[in-house]
Amino acid sequence: MSETVLLVGGGGREHAIARALAEDVTLYACAANRNPGIAGLATAFKQLDETDPDAVVAYAEAVDATLAVVGPEAPLAEGVADALDEAGIYAFAPQSTEARIETDKGFQREFLEKHEIPGNPAFEVFSDDEAACAFIDEYDGDLAVKPAGLTGGKGVKVIGDQCTPEEAKAYIRENDYERIVLEERLVGEEFTVQAFVANGEYRVTPAIQDHKRAYEGDEGPNTGGMGSYSDATFELPFMTEDDYTAAVEILDAVVAALDGYKGILYGQFMLTAEGPKIVEFNARFGDPEAMNTLPVLETPFVDVITAARDGEPLPSLEFADEATVCKYAVPEGYPTDPKSGALVAIDEESAGDALLFYASVDAREDGIYTTTSRSFAVVGVADTITEAEAIAEEALEKAGEEGLRSRHDIGKADLLKQRVDHMAELRGETRVE
């Protein structure tokens, strides 16, 4: 019997999820924004407040959904998965209590400390701005400043990299967040390993490196993610197999500590000279990382979800031995002063060999236009990172740059070499050219 799946969310991540499910299920979707890529794959698409549990459940019941997948973090925080589960519609997503591993960074660090998870950096949590500022003054070294709640990937400030101590204190005072987490700054190369989790089991995916900074050369403010790449192996070029295994061991310990967790668990790590350390955990697919993972996943995604629901062993995940490069096109001025209303001059046909995933766009009768958030992503899939990058870049050339901007350096040989050389330097290795 074919499953009827409700997909909650309307971004690039959800477009990738829809593509991974559409051929195997009857797909419905709902989100606050109408994503034309998802709408083209789904039987129906309803615009609604995706953080409203009652509205999501009402639509799920109206379409007789047998399963649900919740893409973004905000609905998880508001209990959408809880409400779906309570209505008898299995949601492959954590309930709000389990999602706190992402939605409350103070809880996250304290949880990791309580369960003695390896790789947890030194940290302190503050509910008083002046106490946090005093800690910055007293601390011997650099710190990462993180609001405890959700900020769409844009709230972190790193002293010694993005700001001075004085600027960090001004940031804390100006925003007056309810709680602030101050963590020791981790130095190395960031990477992500995502895992499918249910019934105390997990299955891991290849490592991915995201690029948060807005401009080429890792300059500018943080964004939701400008693009990412994965290799044809589970490791990245700057990692060893042992580095990947060490990250999975951390994931293993977190899954064991998270009793009853289901859905995607996303571990973001910093590969340091001492091995992987924990940057953070997220309770859903990354965006853009989903667009690297799902196109090379050969195991039907629906088989994972149904096994999770039915209490069966999760299937082994098979991945194509291919590399991926994802590059986002964003509106001019993003993220600080984005300009909307530019025509998106690319579609799935004109993208050529690249995969096109729409994110936040305005689909009108006369075409698709940019909003003030990330517009669309193109993904190249090939035998090597270099070949995948060329495919993605060719698609961006077809899209043009009228009102749009991308980080063209993602996946290019020079940037990859910098990553490899950086890790070699941190580890005191001598590289032979």
HUNOR-V445198 format. One record per run of one state. SS is the DSSP state (2 for helix, 1 for strand, 0 for the rest). FROM is the first residue (numbers start at 1). LEN is the number of residues. If there is no record, write none. Layout:
# HUNOR-V445198
ss	from	len
SS	FROM	LEN
SS	FROM	LEN
This chain:
# HUNOR-V445198
ss	from	len
0	1	3
1	4	5
0	9	3
2	12	10
0	22	4
1	26	6
0	32	4
2	36	6
0	42	2
1	44	4
0	48	5
2	53	10
0	63	4
1	67	4
0	71	2
2	73	5
0	78	2
2	80	7
0	87	3
1	90	3
0	93	3
2	96	8
0	104	1
2	105	10
0	115	5
1	120	1
0	121	2
1	123	4
0	127	2
2	129	10
0	139	4
1	143	5
0	148	9
1	157	3
0	160	3
1	163	1
0	164	1
2	165	11
0	176	4
1	180	5
0	185	4
1	189	10
0	199	2
1	201	4
0	205	3
1	208	3
0	211	2
1	213	3
0	216	3
1	219	4
0	223	4
1	227	4
0	231	10
2	241	17
0	258	5
1	263	10
0	273	2
1	275	8
0	283	7
2	290	7
1	297	1
0	298	3
2	301	10
0	311	8
1	319	1
0	320	3
1	323	9
0	332	11
1	343	1
0	344	11
1	355	4
0	359	2
1	361	4
0	365	2
1	367	4
0	371	5
1	376	7
0	383	2
2	385	15
0	400	4
1	404	3
0	407	6
2	413	14
0	427	7
